[in-house]
Amino acid sequence: MLKRTLSVLLIGAFIAMSLSACKSQPKNTPETTTQQVTTAEPTASGGDEDPAVAMGLPAYTGEPVELRFTWWGSDTRAERTNKVIELFQQAYPAIKITGEPKPSDSYWDTLATQLAGGDAPDIMQFGGNYPDYTTYLTPLQDFVGKQLQVSTAEEFDQAPIATGTLGGNLYGICLGTNSLVLFYNKTMLEAAGCPLPPETWTWDEMIEYGKEIKDKLPDGVYPFVDNSVNQANYLSYFFRQIDEPLWTSEEKTYATVEGCTEWFKLWEDMRAEGLIPDIETTAGYAETSVDNSIFVAGQAAIGLFWTNQLTSYQGAMTDELALATLPTGEHNGLAIQVSQYLSINNKCENTEAAALFINFFVKNEEAGEILGTDRGIPSSPTVREKAQQNATEIDQKLFAYLDTVIENSIPQDPNLPNDQEFIDNLKLIGQQIAFGESSLEDGGQQLYDLIAKLMVK
């Protein structure tokens, strides 16, 4: 059943997607300050004794080289990534990779500074916001069929290749696919005598559920995390449900002032009912990592996350987590999305070596076992099959959830242009409303004006 489902998930759900991808953004990914430099003997590859060729990988034809690689993520992600770097250097001893993980809440500011200064790493991790950075990226299509073994559906799912392509140029190779999901604290709910969330529910039913459990939860614990402005993708999901897509592959928005106002009103009504924390409490949690999450702190029973975050959030908590579907609306709004991409800096002096590293990262089965589903479901059919065979209990929950939502999923919309500016201003507008500094109507108009400005900026 899982094989059939994931085949549908990664081929059928993406069939109509075109330009961009979900921002897996740093907005919810756990942070890390770990930095590790790995080393390798600088001997050339190639020839009969070439370890890469013996592993069925493309040969490296260049001289010994050192490359830098940056990503955001938890300490667990850093540990797994560095293990893959070590494995890569066994296959390609002439290529040394220096890992530069960054905290998720400062990743984009740091990268923007590095790019502006011409000192960004050679290999960079992006989300669906990569179109905002294409002036800094190397087109990858010339490596396909050579260093990048992603030419056919047998080698690599082709729909994610399409989402990483813009204006005829391939800028990013998919690291995995994921979806929005609600995590709930099963241990907490059961201990409080609360019913568990149903398999499906509408927005009204979810709110009624929150009212039902509110008084049963311990003091200081709210039914829901305030996800009104810390997850721009939740907003996009809602706009799809009310038939007002925020930004489409045709580079159009259907958002209205009324729709923007309705989103903020939904959450302010929940705040007034005590279903989400007061704004002072919410403002004390950045919700960018397990270290600053009100959900991990045990002050909320249910919150919005990405499926690939289950491992890190469960690892940060002793209570058992379980998955619930997002509330449904009149129209389907949930997409199976590309979580992250790997791209090459156009200032990289050895793009062949960088392409070989990306290929190894997404195609090598042993690397896939190490990485697991931390960055999403693998797009390589062989790596994905191996992941299913060795699925942990946590991954089994992930596969089961995707099995539930895939049939009603929709093609992925691209991110709004100038995506990070949108995220920053969305949070600012939402906080002004919650603190009583702006009315709902003024906030709705501000959000609409922001969308209109960014789509042409």
ROBAGU-265651 format. One line per field, with one value per residue (C-alpha): residue number from 1; x, y, z. Coordinates in Angstrom, 2 decimals. Example, Ala and Ser with C-alpha at 12.3 -4.5 7.8 and 13.67 -1.06 7.14 Angstrom:
num: c(1, 2)
u: c(12.30, 13.67)
v: c(-4.50, -1.06)
w: c(7.80, 7.14)
end
This chain:
num: c(1, 2, 3, 4, 5, 6, 7, 8, 9, 10, 11, 12, 13, 14, 15, 16, 17, 18, 19, 20, 21, 22, 23, 24, 25, 26, 27, 28, 29, 30, 31, 32, 33, 34, 35, 36, 37, 38, 39, 40, 41, 42, 43, 44, 45, 46, 47, 48, 49, 50, 51, 52, 53, 54, 55, 56, 57, 58, 59, 60, 61, 62, 63, 64, 65, 66, 67, 68, 69, 70, 71, 72, 73, 74, 75, 76, 77, 78, 79, 80, 81, 82, 83, 84, 85, 86, 87, 88, 89, 90, 91, 92, 93, 94, 95, 96, 97, 98, 99, 100, 101, 102, 103, 104, 105, 106, 107, 108, 109, 110, 111, 112, 113, 114, 115, 116, 117, 118, 119, 120, 121, 122, 123, 124, 125, 126, 127, 128, 129, 130, 131, 132, 133, 134, 135, 136, 137, 138, 139, 140, 141, 142, 143, 144, 145, 146, 147, 148, 149, 150, 151, 152, 153, 154, 155, 156, 157, 158, 159, 160, 161, 162, 163, 164, 165, 166, 167, 168, 169, 170, 171, 172, 173, 174, 175, 176, 177, 178, 179, 180, 181, 182, 183, 184, 185, 186, 187, 188, 189, 190, 191, 192, 193, 194, 195, 196, 197, 198, 199, 200, 201, 202, 203, 204, 205, 206, 207, 208, 209, 210, 211, 212, 213, 214, 215, 216, 217, 218, 219, 220, 221, 222, 223, 224, 225, 226, 227, 228, 229, 230, 231, 232, 233, 234, 235, 236, 237, 238, 239, 240, 241, 242, 243, 244, 245, 246, 247, 248, 249, 250, 251, 252, 253, 254, 255, 256, 257, 258, 259, 260, 261, 262, 263, 264, 265, 266, 267, 268, 269, 270, 271, 272, 273, 274, 275, 276, 277, 278, 279, 280, 281, 282, 283, 284, 285, 286, 287, 288, 289, 290, 291, 292, 293, 294, 295, 296, 297, 298, 299, 300, 301, 302, 303, 304, 305, 306, 307, 308, 309, 310, 311, 312, 313, 314, 315, 316, 317, 318, 319, 320, 321, 322, 323, 324, 325, 326, 327, 328, 329, 330, 331, 332, 333, 334, 335, 336, 337, 338, 339, 340, 341, 342, 343, 344, 345, 346, 347, 348, 349, 350, 351, 352, 353, 354, 355, 356, 357, 358, 359, 360, 361, 362, 363, 364, 365, 366, 367, 368, 369, 370, 371, 372, 373, 374, 375, 376, 377, 378, 379, 380, 381, 382, 383, 384, 385, 386, 387, 388, 389, 390, 391, 392, 393, 394, 395, 396, 397, 398, 399, 400, 401, 402, 403, 404, 405, 406, 407, 408, 409, 410, 411, 412, 413, 414, 415, 416, 417, 418, 419, 420, 421, 422, 423, 424, 425, 426, 427, 428, 429, 430, 431, 432, 433, 434, 435, 436, 437, 438, 439, 440, 441, 442, 443, 444, 445, 446, 447, 448, 449, 450, 451, 452, 453, 454, 455, 456, 457)
u: c(0.00, 2.84, 4.60, 1.42, 0.70, 4.14, 4.20, 0.97, 2.34, 5.51, 4.38, 0.63, 0.43, 3.13, 1.96, 0.50, 3.12, 5.22, 7.50, 8.22, 7.89, 6.96, 9.07, 10.27, 11.27, 13.40, 10.33, 9.66, 12.91, 14.80, 17.98, 21.55, 24.84, 26.86, 29.65, 31.83, 34.66, 35.35, 38.56, 39.70, 42.90, 43.20, 43.74, 42.22, 39.28, 38.94, 40.29, 39.68, 40.19, 37.85, 35.65, 32.83, 32.65, 32.72, 29.61, 27.83, 28.42, 29.79, 33.55, 35.20, 37.56, 38.94, 41.74, 41.55, 39.14, 37.53, 33.86, 31.59, 28.02, 25.41, 21.99, 19.56, 18.27, 18.50, 21.59, 20.24, 20.11, 23.68, 24.87, 23.18, 24.40, 27.99, 27.84, 26.76, 29.62, 32.04, 30.50, 30.73, 34.43, 35.06, 33.61, 35.28, 38.49, 39.65, 36.66, 36.66, 33.36, 33.18, 29.78, 28.38, 25.01, 23.22, 20.40, 17.09, 16.07, 19.23, 19.94, 18.47, 19.96, 23.37, 23.06, 21.88, 24.93, 27.25, 25.70, 25.90, 29.54, 30.43, 31.43, 28.49, 29.12, 29.46, 26.44, 23.35, 20.04, 16.90, 13.16, 10.44, 11.90, 14.75, 13.27, 14.24, 17.90, 18.36, 20.79, 23.22, 22.70, 24.29, 21.86, 22.10, 20.58, 23.97, 24.88, 21.74, 22.60, 26.23, 27.06, 23.37, 21.67, 18.13, 17.23, 14.39, 11.52, 13.38, 16.28, 14.39, 10.82, 10.44, 7.78, 10.16, 12.61, 9.89, 9.37, 13.09, 13.04, 12.37, 12.58, 14.01, 16.82, 17.10, 18.22, 17.55, 17.51, 14.76, 15.86, 12.45, 8.74, 6.50, 3.17, 1.60, 0.23, -1.13, 0.92, -0.98, 0.29, -1.40, -0.02, -1.31, -4.77, -5.26, -4.04, -6.53, -9.39, -9.82, -11.06, -8.43, -8.89, -11.08, -9.70, -11.14, -12.73, -13.82, -12.63, -15.86, -15.49, -11.88, -12.91, -15.73, -13.24, -10.99, -13.87, -14.62, -11.11, -10.19, -11.41, -10.05, -6.47, -4.09, -3.91, -1.79, -2.25, -4.16, -5.86, -3.92, -0.68, -1.28, -0.32, -1.95, 1.24, 4.20, 3.35, 2.70, 1.84, -1.15, -2.44, -1.89, -3.75, -6.70, -6.81, -6.97, -9.90, -11.88, -11.02, -8.67, -5.23, -2.52, -0.10, -0.35, 2.00, 0.36, 1.84, -1.56, -3.16, -6.85, -6.63, -9.19, -9.31, -12.28, -10.29, -7.33, -9.63, -11.39, -8.07, -7.19, -10.73, -10.62, -7.63, -8.75, -12.03, -10.04, -7.92, -11.04, -12.38, -9.11, -8.36, -4.95, -2.65, -2.89, -0.61, 1.92, 2.44, 2.55, 5.07, 7.44, 7.86, 9.45, 8.23, 11.29, 12.73, 12.16, 14.01, 11.48, 8.22, 5.22, 4.18, 7.44, 7.15, 3.88, 1.64, -0.38, -1.86, -2.07, 0.06, 0.86, 4.14, 5.72, 5.69, 9.49, 9.70, 8.11, 11.41, 13.01, 9.93, 9.29, 12.96, 12.61, 9.63, 8.96, 5.21, 4.03, 3.07, 0.47, -0.73, -4.06, -5.29, -5.71, -9.26, -11.05, -12.94, -15.14, -12.18, -9.12, -6.04, -3.40, -0.40, 2.39, 5.37, 9.10, 10.62, 14.06, 16.46, 20.23, 21.67, 25.13, 26.52, 27.38, 30.70, 31.61, 34.91, 34.33, 30.71, 31.46, 32.45, 29.46, 27.06, 28.57, 27.96, 24.31, 23.88, 25.34, 23.15, 19.90, 20.80, 23.03, 21.00, 23.34, 23.17, 19.39, 19.34, 21.39, 19.26, 15.92, 12.87, 14.42, 14.21, 11.12, 10.27, 13.15, 12.54, 14.81, 12.63, 15.41, 16.25, 12.54, 11.98, 14.88, 13.43, 10.08, 11.69, 13.55, 10.87, 11.04, 7.89, 7.92, 8.32, 5.45, 3.22, 4.41, 3.68, 0.24, -0.63, 0.45, -1.61, -4.63, -4.23, -2.69, -5.88, -7.31, -4.08, -3.67, -0.74, 1.72, 1.52, 4.73, 5.78, 4.82, 7.72, 9.92, 8.84, 10.91, 9.61, 6.07, 6.72, 8.26, 5.43, 2.68, 3.93, 4.12, 0.56, -0.83, 0.87, -0.44, -3.97, -3.50, -2.03, -4.94, -2.79, -4.76, -8.33, -9.19, -10.29, -7.11, -4.99, -6.84, -6.25, -2.56, -2.11, -3.85, -1.68, 1.43, 0.53, -0.11, 3.21, 5.37, 3.96, 5.29, 8.33)
v: c(0.00, 2.40, 1.83, 2.56, 5.60, 7.14, 6.55, 8.54, 11.06, 11.90, 11.53, 12.16, 14.98, 16.95, 16.41, 19.90, 21.82, 24.28, 26.90, 26.86, 25.04, 25.16, 27.12, 24.71, 27.32, 28.22, 29.48, 26.18, 24.29, 23.66, 25.64, 24.57, 26.20, 23.11, 23.55, 20.72, 20.62, 17.28, 16.31, 13.95, 12.89, 15.05, 12.29, 12.40, 10.25, 8.35, 5.13, 1.47, 1.97, 4.94, 4.33, 6.47, 4.47, 1.25, 2.53, 3.28, 7.01, 9.43, 9.89, 13.15, 14.51, 17.57, 18.42, 18.25, 20.92, 22.27, 23.29, 24.86, 23.67, 25.50, 24.44, 25.15, 22.57, 20.84, 19.33, 15.95, 17.20, 18.47, 15.09, 13.22, 15.66, 15.46, 11.66, 11.91, 14.33, 11.78, 9.05, 11.26, 11.89, 8.16, 7.98, 11.20, 11.61, 14.50, 16.62, 18.08, 19.43, 21.87, 21.91, 25.26, 24.69, 27.83, 28.53, 28.59, 31.97, 33.66, 31.52, 33.88, 37.05, 35.38, 34.02, 37.37, 39.06, 36.42, 36.60, 40.39, 40.21, 37.52, 35.08, 32.66, 28.89, 26.90, 24.68, 26.20, 24.91, 26.76, 26.39, 27.42, 30.93, 30.01, 32.18, 35.23, 34.15, 32.99, 35.84, 34.13, 30.56, 28.33, 26.74, 22.96, 21.58, 20.97, 18.58, 16.44, 13.05, 13.54, 14.50, 14.63, 11.27, 12.66, 12.37, 9.84, 8.88, 5.66, 7.72, 10.60, 11.86, 14.36, 16.63, 18.04, 18.74, 20.92, 22.84, 23.56, 24.97, 28.61, 30.34, 27.20, 26.90, 24.22, 25.93, 23.40, 19.64, 18.43, 17.07, 15.61, 16.25, 17.01, 18.46, 20.60, 18.63, 19.15, 17.57, 16.86, 15.84, 12.48, 11.85, 15.19, 14.82, 11.30, 12.25, 15.14, 12.87, 14.67, 12.94, 12.71, 14.75, 13.06, 11.77, 14.77, 18.02, 21.41, 24.72, 25.03, 21.48, 22.13, 25.25, 23.35, 20.64, 23.28, 24.57, 21.02, 20.32, 23.80, 23.33, 19.78, 20.79, 21.72, 25.37, 27.42, 24.99, 26.11, 23.86, 25.32, 27.06, 30.52, 29.75, 32.87, 34.54, 32.25, 29.96, 31.78, 28.43, 28.08, 31.36, 30.07, 26.87, 28.89, 31.15, 28.09, 26.78, 30.00, 29.94, 32.92, 31.47, 33.70, 33.28, 30.90, 29.55, 32.04, 34.77, 35.99, 36.51, 36.11, 37.39, 39.95, 42.38, 40.40, 37.15, 38.76, 40.16, 36.81, 35.09, 37.49, 37.41, 33.61, 33.76, 36.76, 34.94, 31.92, 34.14, 35.70, 32.18, 31.21, 28.59, 30.11, 31.99, 35.71, 37.69, 38.42, 34.68, 33.97, 36.76, 35.05, 32.07, 32.52, 29.08, 28.62, 25.62, 23.09, 25.47, 28.30, 26.43, 26.81, 23.32, 21.77, 23.84, 22.02, 25.11, 24.08, 20.71, 21.06, 22.97, 23.27, 21.86, 20.15, 16.37, 16.17, 17.90, 15.00, 13.32, 16.44, 17.52, 14.04, 13.85, 17.05, 15.77, 12.86, 12.91, 10.90, 12.94, 11.96, 13.49, 15.05, 16.41, 20.12, 21.53, 21.32, 24.04, 24.36, 23.73, 21.51, 23.42, 20.89, 20.30, 17.76, 20.06, 20.14, 20.71, 21.98, 22.22, 22.13, 24.77, 25.87, 29.37, 30.96, 32.01, 28.38, 27.65, 23.91, 23.28, 19.72, 18.75, 20.60, 18.81, 15.45, 16.21, 17.10, 13.92, 11.81, 13.53, 12.66, 9.43, 7.29, 4.70, 4.66, 8.44, 8.19, 5.78, 8.22, 11.23, 9.44, 11.68, 14.67, 16.71, 14.94, 11.85, 11.11, 11.75, 8.93, 5.81, 3.49, 5.62, 5.97, 2.21, 1.65, 4.25, 2.47, -0.89, 0.52, 2.91, 3.75, 3.97, 7.74, 7.43, 4.94, 7.65, 9.98, 7.51, 6.77, 10.47, 11.02, 7.97, 9.75, 13.13, 12.34, 11.60, 15.06, 17.00, 19.69, 20.82, 23.03, 26.80, 28.84, 31.11, 34.75, 36.80, 38.48, 35.70, 36.59, 40.15, 38.75, 36.49, 39.32, 41.76, 39.18, 38.66, 42.40, 43.03, 40.12, 41.30, 44.85, 43.46, 41.17, 43.98, 46.23, 48.64, 47.99, 46.98, 43.77, 45.79, 47.87, 44.73, 43.02, 46.00, 46.13, 42.45, 42.88, 45.92, 43.95, 41.13, 43.62, 45.36, 42.25, 40.59, 43.42, 44.48)
w: c(0.00, 0.86, -2.45, -4.37, -2.28, -2.52, -6.25, -6.48, -4.00, -5.83, -9.44, -9.57, -7.04, -8.81, -12.40, -12.81, -10.88, -12.79, -11.37, -7.69, -4.46, -0.84, 1.36, 3.94, 5.14, 7.86, 9.59, 11.36, 11.04, 14.28, 14.68, 15.24, 16.00, 15.19, 12.66, 11.50, 9.02, 7.39, 5.68, 2.98, 1.31, -1.83, -4.36, -7.83, -8.91, -12.16, -13.58, -12.80, -9.07, -8.85, -5.78, -7.21, -10.43, -8.42, -6.61, -9.88, -9.54, -12.17, -12.15, -11.11, -13.76, -11.98, -9.61, -5.79, -4.54, -1.37, -1.34, 1.29, 1.92, 4.01, 5.27, 8.11, 10.55, 13.90, 15.49, 14.36, 10.78, 11.11, 12.42, 9.59, 6.96, 8.17, 8.03, 4.39, 3.73, 5.16, 3.01, -0.08, 0.53, 0.62, -2.88, -4.03, -1.99, -4.20, -3.13, 0.37, 1.72, 4.63, 6.30, 7.46, 9.21, 10.36, 12.84, 11.01, 12.39, 11.05, 7.98, 5.40, 6.83, 6.96, 3.44, 2.07, 3.60, 2.18, -1.28, -1.34, -0.28, -2.81, -0.06, 0.03, 0.17, -3.04, -2.33, -0.70, 0.61, -0.48, -0.10, -2.50, -2.34, -4.70, -7.52, -5.45, -5.66, -9.26, -10.05, -7.67, -8.92, -11.55, -14.03, -13.63, -16.83, -18.47, -15.64, -16.08, -17.56, -16.58, -13.00, -12.08, -12.60, -12.68, -16.37, -16.19, -13.91, -13.11, -11.78, -10.16, -9.96, -12.78, -11.29, -8.65, -11.48, -13.01, -9.77, -9.59, -13.13, -13.90, -17.27, -18.85, -16.31, -13.63, -10.42, -7.67, -7.08, -4.75, -1.37, -0.56, -0.48, 2.48, 3.50, 6.17, 9.11, 12.61, 15.40, 18.60, 22.01, 22.38, 25.87, 27.14, 25.62, 26.93, 30.41, 30.48, 29.41, 26.10, 22.94, 20.23, 17.04, 14.41, 11.13, 9.27, 10.37, 9.08, 10.51, 12.49, 13.82, 14.80, 16.73, 18.46, 19.37, 20.89, 22.98, 24.12, 25.38, 26.66, 30.22, 30.44, 29.70, 32.55, 33.60, 31.23, 28.33, 25.24, 22.68, 19.72, 18.83, 17.37, 13.75, 12.33, 11.11, 11.80, 8.87, 5.58, 4.00, 6.34, 4.92, 1.37, 2.30, 3.63, 0.56, -1.70, 0.35, -0.14, -3.86, -3.67, -4.57, -3.15, -6.08, -9.03, -11.68, -14.07, -11.83, -10.67, -7.28, -6.53, -2.97, -1.83, 1.07, 2.41, 2.34, 4.12, 6.78, 7.20, 7.96, 10.75, 12.16, 12.37, 14.70, 16.72, 17.42, 18.57, 20.81, 22.34, 23.10, 24.81, 22.15, 21.37, 23.76, 24.45, 22.16, 24.94, 25.43, 21.69, 21.12, 23.55, 21.19, 17.77, 16.60, 14.40, 16.22, 18.97, 21.30, 20.97, 20.38, 22.69, 21.55, 22.77, 25.96, 26.65, 26.59, 23.54, 22.60, 18.78, 16.27, 12.58, 11.28, 8.26, 8.03, 7.84, 11.26, 13.10, 13.95, 15.43, 17.40, 18.75, 19.68, 21.70, 23.72, 26.04, 25.32, 22.32, 19.26, 16.68, 13.41, 12.47, 9.17, 8.54, 8.71, 5.38, 3.53, 0.48, -1.84, -1.48, -0.39, 0.64, -1.64, -1.48, -1.82, -2.35, 1.07, 0.10, -2.83, -3.25, -5.57, -6.71, -6.24, -9.60, -8.06, -7.39, -9.17, -9.51, -10.46, -11.58, -8.04, -6.58, -8.94, -7.99, -4.33, -4.96, -7.00, -4.20, -1.61, -3.41, -5.21, -3.00, -1.07, 1.93, 2.10, 1.94, 4.88, 6.92, 6.02, 6.50, 6.06, 7.84, 4.63, 3.32, 1.27, -1.16, -4.86, -6.00, -6.42, -5.26, -2.23, -1.40, -1.60, 0.79, 3.17, 3.19, 3.89, 6.89, 8.14, 11.82, 13.94, 13.44, 9.68, 9.59, 11.10, 8.36, 5.57, 7.03, 7.14, 3.54, 2.59, 4.09, 2.39, -1.00, -2.90, -2.14, -2.58, -5.23, -7.40, -5.59, -6.04, -6.25, -3.41, -3.63, -5.06, -2.45, -0.12, 2.95, 2.92, 2.80, 5.80, 7.85, 7.12, 7.62, 11.16, 11.77, 10.53, 12.55, 15.74, 15.29, 15.10, 18.10, 20.22, 19.28, 17.28, 14.05, 13.37, 11.55, 8.54, 8.46, 8.85, 6.00, 3.75, 4.74, 3.90, 0.55, -0.26, 0.70, -1.70, -4.50, -3.86, -3.68, -6.79, -8.96, -6.93)
end
